[in-house]
Amino acid sequence: MRHILILFAIALGAAITVAHAAPATIEGSWKGSGIVTYRNGADNVQCRVIYTRSTPRTYAVSSHCATETGRYDLSGSVTAVGGNRYSGWVKSGRQSGRVVLVQHGNRLSVTVTSKRGSARLTLARG
């Protein structure tokens, strides 16, 4: 009986350690596609994004995106807000938008919203 309790305690300790382990980092190069919607319509978009760690919880964002109507360079930062979620701001020229990321292993679901429209992308390590 005592051995069973010791094994249970070890297994419980390991489970707690895994549950509290830090999520995989978003640092590095990502690429993917999605859709940009705005008042007069929507465009498909292709992006390459680089996340560079600034602090233990914050990453600088640099991205190059292209649609049929143009190219966009965005920069900004995101901060870990809990678990696999990040929140922050990006800008391109004088336009800025709020960005929310959800990490699913080697994939990121990205949503950007601004006064002029929104974008939804899925990124993979690239």
Secondary structure by P-SEA (a helix, b strand, c coil): caaaaaaaaaaaaaaaaaaaccccccccbbbbbbbbbcccbbbbbbbbbbbbbccccbbbbbbccccccbbbbbbbccccccccbbbbccccccbbbbbbbbbcccccbbbbbccccccccccccc
